[in-house]
Structure formats: structure tokens, C-alpha cells
């Protein structure tokens, strides 16, 4: 079918449902407070899960693989909890929070997920998490494998730097992904990291740091 599960109501619980091989979306969430648990969303021709309003939706414990757009796409209001999911090989971004029109998606929690690209001819694919003009998010304790970039930002102004990004690691090397949105002095000196993200961190001083997020030397910037 075009869309596997089309949800227009509010405060619905969806548990252990599979949406496979749809020609548009796996799940289309157009209400508020939808909660998806332990479900599978694979091989959609567009987005895996599209949270149109992003109004207090929850996506927990689900497997979201090989969708042709983003694995999870949240636009508008935000306040979405994306926790303990396994995402892999979604073509564009595994998770994308983006301002399209209306309110900017804010106050989202992305916690405890395993987020993987896929290996093809020894090249990475998929961005792990893309914050596309989104802020006041908490992105913590996620594990990344084989993404072109583990965490990517599009901060068109400094407001979009207001995020908590902490405790995330590259799973192949167990190296940290560090994020700073204020001036650095010596916080990262003499470290080897998987990724270092500086957003509104002008006048920082960085010495003797190595960025290497994989055993095969395909590095994040």
C-alpha cells in the first residue's frame, strides 16, 4: 500500500506492528501523542516514520531499516521521544528533525538508540541524526556505526546551537562524540574522538586532537 499505518487521531498506542514495502510512508503520524512500541518499519519507498506534528509522539524499541528517505522524520511542534530503537541503512538520514513550515521542532529526546549506516564498497551511507534547524533537543547515550556523519547540524543562527548532546559514542571504536556550544579552553586537548561538533563556540582554543571514528579511517569531520 502507499502508506502502511496512517494515524490521524490522538493518544493512540501501537505495539508490535510491521509496516513493510510501502510505496510512500511506513507510518504517517498526523495526530498528537501517538506511541509506537516494538514495531518494524522496513523498505518504505519514502520515509519510514513521518511525525507531521511531532506533538508528544513516542517511538520506542522499534526496528527501522532500509527506508528510501529518512528512517524517522519529525517536523513542526516537536516534543517527540525517540528511545531505544535500532535504525540502519535509511537512505538519507536515520533520524531527521527539520523545520519545514510552522513551528520549529524543539524539545525532542533522542536517547539510547543504535544508529547505523550500511557498508557498500567500503563507503559509509546515511547521516545518523540530522538537526535541520531544530533546537532545545536532548541527544544522549546513542551508539553510532558506519554513518557518513554521526550527528549533523544545520544552524542557520545561534539559537539552533541550544542542544544537549552528551554521552554518544562510535560503536566500532568506543570513541566519544563531543558537542560544545560555548567557548572551549582545554576541554578536548590531547584527545582522540569520533566526532567534535562546535556550534557557537567562537574564540575556542584546541590543541593536539585527533578525529577518527572508525577502524577503517573513514572519518567524521
C-alpha positions in Angstrom: 0.0 0.0 0.0 1.0 3.7 -0.3 1.2 4.2 3.5 1.3 1.4 5.9 -0.2 3.0 9.0 -1.9 6.4 8.7 -2.8 7.8 12.2 -5.0 10.9 12.4 -6.3 10.5 15.9 -4.6 11.4 19.2 -3.1 9.4 22.1 -3.1 6.1 20.3 -0.8 3.2 21.3 0.6 1.0 18.5 2.5 -2.1 19.6 4.3 -4.8 17.7 3.1 -3.7 14.2 5.0 -4.2 11.0 4.9 -1.8 8.0 6.9 -3.3 5.1 7.5 -2.4 1.5 5.1 0.6 1.3 5.2 2.9 -1.7 5.1 6.0 0.5 5.5 6.0 4.3 5.6 3.2 6.8 3.9 5.2 9.5 2.3 8.6 8.9 1.5 10.3 12.3 -0.8 13.3 11.9 -2.3 13.5 15.4 -0.8 14.0 18.8 0.6 11.7 21.4 0.9 8.6 19.3 3.0 6.0 20.9 4.8 3.3 18.8 6.3 0.4 20.6 8.4 -2.7 19.4 7.3 -2.3 15.8 9.1 -2.8 12.5 9.3 -0.3 9.6 11.3 -1.6 6.6 11.8 -0.8 2.9 9.4 2.1 2.5 9.8 4.0 -0.8 9.8 7.3 1.1 10.0 7.9 4.9 9.9 5.2 7.5 8.1 7.1 10.2 6.8 10.6 9.4 5.7 12.6 12.5 4.0 15.5 10.9 3.2 17.5 14.0 5.7 15.8 16.3 3.4 16.6 19.2 4.4 14.4 22.1 4.8 11.3 19.9 6.8 8.4 21.2 8.8 5.9 19.2 10.3 3.2 21.4 12.0 -0.2 20.9 11.4 -0.4 17.2 13.4 -1.6 14.2 13.6 0.9 11.3 15.6 -0.4 8.4 16.4 0.5 4.7 13.7 3.1 4.0 14.4 5.1 0.9 14.1 8.5 2.6 14.7 9.2 6.3 14.1 6.5 8.9 12.3 8.9 11.3 11.4 12.4 10.2 9.9 14.9 12.7 8.7 18.3 11.6 6.7 21.1 13.3 6.0 21.2 17.0 8.4 18.6 18.4 8.4 17.1 21.9 9.0 13.6 20.5 10.6 10.8 22.4 12.8 8.6 20.2 14.3 6.0 22.5 16.0 2.6 22.4 15.3 2.0 18.7 17.5 0.2 16.1 17.9 2.2 12.9 20.0 1.1 10.0 20.7 1.9 6.4 18.0 4.5 5.8 19.0 6.3 2.6 19.1 10.0 3.6 19.2 10.3 7.4 18.4 7.7 10.0 16.7 10.4 12.2 15.9 14.0 10.9 14.4 16.8 12.9 13.6 19.6 10.5 11.9 23.0 10.2 9.7 22.9 7.1 6.9 25.4 7.9 5.0 26.4 11.0 6.7 25.9 14.4 10.3 24.7 14.6 10.6 21.1 16.1 12.0 21.6 19.6 12.3 19.7 23.0 12.9 16.3 21.4 14.6 13.4 23.3 16.8 11.0 21.3 18.2 8.5 23.8 19.7 5.1 23.8 19.3 4.3 20.1 21.6 2.2 17.9 22.0 4.1 14.7 23.8 2.5 11.7 24.6 3.3 8.2 25.4 0.4 5.8 28.6 -0.5 4.2 28.8 -0.6 0.4 32.1 -0.9 -1.3 33.7 0.2 2.0 31.9 3.6 1.9 29.6 4.9 4.5 26.0 5.7 3.9 23.3 7.7 5.8 23.6 10.5 8.3 22.9 9.3 11.8 21.0 12.3 13.3 20.4 15.5 11.4 19.2 18.6 13.3 18.0 20.7 10.4 17.1 24.0 12.1 15.9 22.3 15.4 16.9 23.2 18.9 16.4 22.5 22.6 16.9 18.8 21.9 18.5 16.2 24.2 20.5 13.7 22.2 22.2 11.4 24.7 23.7 7.9 25.0 23.3 6.8 21.4 25.7 4.4 19.7 26.6 5.0 16.0 28.1 2.7 13.4 29.2 3.4 9.8 27.4 6.8 9.2 28.7 9.4 6.8 28.2 11.8 9.8 27.0 10.6 13.1 25.4 13.9 14.2 24.9 16.7 11.7 23.6 20.3 12.3 22.2 23.0 10.1 22.4 26.0 12.5 21.3 29.0 10.4 21.5 31.1 13.6 23.0 30.6 17.1 19.6 29.6 18.5 19.9 26.3 16.8 23.0 25.6 18.8 21.0 25.3 22.0 21.0 21.5 22.4 22.3 18.9 24.9 24.4 16.3 23.1 26.2 14.1 25.5 27.3 10.5 26.1 27.2 9.5 22.4 29.8 7.1 21.1 31.1 5.5 17.9 30.3 1.8 18.4 33.3 0.4 16.4 35.9 2.3 18.4 34.1 3.3 21.6 35.3 6.8 21.0 33.3 9.8 22.2 31.3 12.3 20.1 31.7 15.6 21.8 29.5 18.7 21.4 30.1 22.2 22.6 28.1 25.4 22.2 30.3 27.8 24.2 34.0 28.7 24.1 36.5 25.9 24.8 39.7 26.4 26.6 41.4 23.0 27.3 38.4 20.6 27.4 39.3 18.5 24.4 43.1 18.9 24.3 45.1 15.7 23.7 42.1 13.6 23.0 41.1 11.2 20.2 37.4 11.5 19.4 35.0 10.1 16.9 33.5 13.5 16.2 33.8 17.0 17.5 31.0 19.4 16.9 31.4 23.1 17.7 28.3 25.3 17.4 28.5 29.0 18.6 31.9 28.1 20.2 33.8 31.1 18.9 37.2 32.0 20.3 37.9 28.4 21.3 41.5 27.0 21.6 42.0 23.4 20.6 45.3 21.6 20.8 46.6 18.2 19.7 43.3 16.5 19.0 42.7 13.5 16.6 39.3 12.8 15.0 39.0 9.2 14.0 35.7 7.4 14.3 36.5 4.1 12.6 39.0 1.3 12.4 38.9 1.8 8.6 39.8 5.5 8.8 36.6 6.8 7.3 36.4 9.9 9.5 33.7 12.3 10.5 34.6 16.0 10.3 
